[in-house]
């Protein structure tokens, strides 16, 4: 018998805040969308505020991208047409 145990599956929740109504809440990965562009200006995540219904878009740096992709957030890679 092995001495290691299988890791427990814990649901991932991300803390977020609405820039419109200032509400703070936790969202599951399926409620967030991540877009990775060619630059910092075109890399962002977005979600719909569960309190006021506003669509919120925030910039995503390298660390945020790493956390969101590791947590199972759907990712769209934006390609330039050049």
C-alpha positions in Angstrom: 0.0 0.0 0.0 1.3 3.4 -0.9 1.6 6.1 1.7 0.3 8.9 -0.5 -3.3 10.1 -0.7 -5.1 11.4 -3.7 -5.5 15.2 -3.6 -9.0 16.4 -2.7 -10.8 18.2 -5.4 -11.6 21.7 -4.0 -13.8 24.1 -6.1 -11.8 27.1 -7.2 -13.4 30.6 -6.6 -11.9 33.9 -7.7 -12.4 37.1 -5.7 -13.6 39.9 -7.9 -15.0 43.4 -7.6 -17.3 45.4 -9.9 -16.0 48.7 -11.1 -19.5 50.0 -11.5 -21.4 49.2 -8.2 -18.2 48.4 -6.1 -19.7 45.1 -5.0 -17.2 42.4 -4.0 -17.9 38.7 -4.6 -16.4 35.3 -5.5 -16.9 33.8 -9.0 -16.3 30.2 -10.2 -14.1 29.7 -13.3 -17.0 29.4 -15.6 -18.1 33.0 -14.8 -14.9 34.5 -16.0 -13.4 34.9 -19.5 -9.7 35.5 -20.3 -8.5 37.1 -23.5 -4.8 36.9 -24.2 -3.6 39.4 -26.8 -0.2 40.3 -28.3 0.4 43.1 -25.7 -0.5 44.1 -22.2 -3.2 46.4 -23.5 -5.0 43.5 -25.3 -4.8 41.0 -22.5 -7.7 41.1 -20.1 -10.3 39.2 -18.2 -14.0 39.9 -18.0 -17.1 38.9 -16.1 -20.7 40.0 -15.5 -21.4 41.5 -12.1 -23.9 39.3 -10.3 -25.1 42.4 -8.3 -25.8 45.0 -11.0 -25.4 43.1 -14.3 -22.6 45.3 -15.7 -20.0 43.7 -17.9 -16.6 44.3 -16.2 -13.3 44.2 -18.1 -10.0 44.4 -16.3 -6.4 44.1 -17.4 -4.6 40.9 -16.8 -0.8 40.8 -16.2 1.3 37.7 -16.3 0.4 36.6 -12.7 -3.3 37.0 -13.3 -3.1 35.1 -16.5 -1.3 32.3 -14.7 -3.8 32.1 -11.9 -6.9 32.2 -14.2 -5.6 29.6 -16.6 -4.5 27.4 -13.8 -7.9 27.7 -12.2 -9.7 26.5 -15.3 -11.0 29.9 -16.7 -11.9 29.7 -20.4 -9.2 31.4 -22.5 -9.3 33.1 -25.9 -6.1 33.8 -27.7 -6.4 36.9 -29.8 -4.4 36.8 -33.1 -3.3 39.8 -35.1 -4.3 39.9 -38.7 -0.9 41.3 -39.8 
